[in-house]
Amino acid sequence: MNAKRAEQFKQWLSRMGAEVLMPTNPYELARFIAHGGTHVVYVNGKGKISAAGFALEALAAFDGGKVLSMGFAKAARTANSKRKAVLMQRDGRGCFYCGIDIADEDMTVEHLIALDKGGQNRLENMALAHAKCNNKAGNLSLTMKIKLRDRMRGYCS
């Protein structure tokens, strides 16, 4: 699976109702919360994809162009909704990157310092972003994310 296809898979997961997380190591193609737990799709050094359980089921549905219920655990939805509400109260509805207000269905939580780069899963390391803006930032360092934000907002050329 190439990088573009992997990104399409993550977007599909998000559209199906999963919460897509940052990978925790370079062998994770996708990490997501759905169906009552956290699931991972891996890729080895030779590009071979592997998954088990619900992650394998999600990958097969994606490859088959099917819709799949993510069976989101109510607790996970509630925790994420509370996190977003706190961030909206703190920062407003504007995207961290482009500054444009975010519709509820396009709102993602961005880890400013990625978890796999030592960032913590705490509110002070989080901001709200459009899914597209969050994906564009990917796994950049905090410095590069701020530079990206400045370019997207037209602060520098």
ABEGO torsion letter per residue (X at the ends): XBAAAAAAAAAAAAAAGBBBBBBABAABABBBBBGGBBBBBBBBAAGBBBBBEAAAAAAAAAAAGBBBBAGBBAAAAAAAAAAAAAAAAAAEABBAAAGBBBBAAABBBBBABBAAAGBBBBAAABBBBBAAAAAAAEABBAAAAAAAAAAAAGABX
